[in-house]
Structure formats: structure tokens, C-alpha cells
Amino acid sequence: ELQDELRRLTQMVDQSLLIARSEKGSLTWNNESVDASALVTDLVEDFELLAAESNRSVNLQIGTNCMVSADQALLTQILHGLFSNALKHGKGSIAVRLCPKNRGRHIHFLVTNGLPKNDESSEHQGLGLGLRVVQALVNLQSGIEFQKHHGRHHYAARLTIPVAQSSI
């Protein structure tokens, strides 16, 4: 139990430092062509195992040829943050969609999941650092948008990423 608590505290410190570095301008976004389909597929495979441990599933709908212009390491952190948030704070299955939009100029990445009833939600309360990290990293790069919708029974997070120039 002590190891779990130390791991949780270390993660909180790391996330706080990442937010501070982002807000200070110490992080830079290095654009490259990234295969978003492969990146999302790899991340979903890892999260499917974690979801299965709590009797949840991940439903993946993915388009082909989803090359985006992004910093692969930072985009991985953003997507990891969105998956982690859905897994930690959601209930039921997690839907993940990756598809071209705006006449093929952008890729939309959408994560949706159910929410626990009010009496079940106190068990999974966090500090909100995960989505603050996502927002801080998104703010580093113009052209990338992050939107979230918190309904009564569901949560949706959408990331809009420009398509790599070679794909247009």
C-alpha cells in the first residue's frame, strides 16, 4: 500500500512539473508526420488490458491513413491522459474513434465513456491533473484543439489535430 501511495504521489509531482514547464514555455513541440492510427492502436491495446481488469471494454473505430502533424512523444502523452481519465473516472465501455474531418484537413480523436452515479463517483475523485496536463500540452501547439463535454451520464473528449502536409 505504501508503494502504491508513493507511485501516486510521484505521478502527481511529475504531472505538476509538466504543467509548470508547459506554462513557462520550457517545453517545445516538434512537428513531424505521425501515424495516428498506429499510435492509437498501440495505446488502446495497453488500455484494453487495464479495462478488462475492471470488466470494461474498449471499442475502437479507426480510419485508415491518419497521418497527423504532431510531436509524437507529446501526442502520446495527450492520448495517454485521455485514456487514463476515461479508465479512472468512467464506467462501462470506452469508445475510441479516430477519423478524418474538415475535408481531410484534420483528424478527430474522440473518447467517450459512461459516468458513475453520484453515489459511486467519490471513490474515483482526483485532483484533475490528468486533463490539466492534456490541456497544457495542447496549448503548446497552434492548430490542435481540445474540447470536452461532461453530460449527466457520459463524458466525451475530442482532440482535433491537423493532417500532415504530405497527406493533403
Buried (B, 14 or more C-beta within 10 A) or exposed (E): EEEEEEEEEEEEEEBBEBBEEBEEEEBEBEBEBBBBBEBBBEBBEEBBEBBEEEEBEBEBEBBEEBBBBBBBEBBBBBBBBBBBBBBEBBBBBBBBBBBBBEEEEBBBBBBBBBBBEEEEEEEEEEEEBBBBBBBBBBEBBEEBBBEBEEEEEBBBBBBBBBBBEEBE
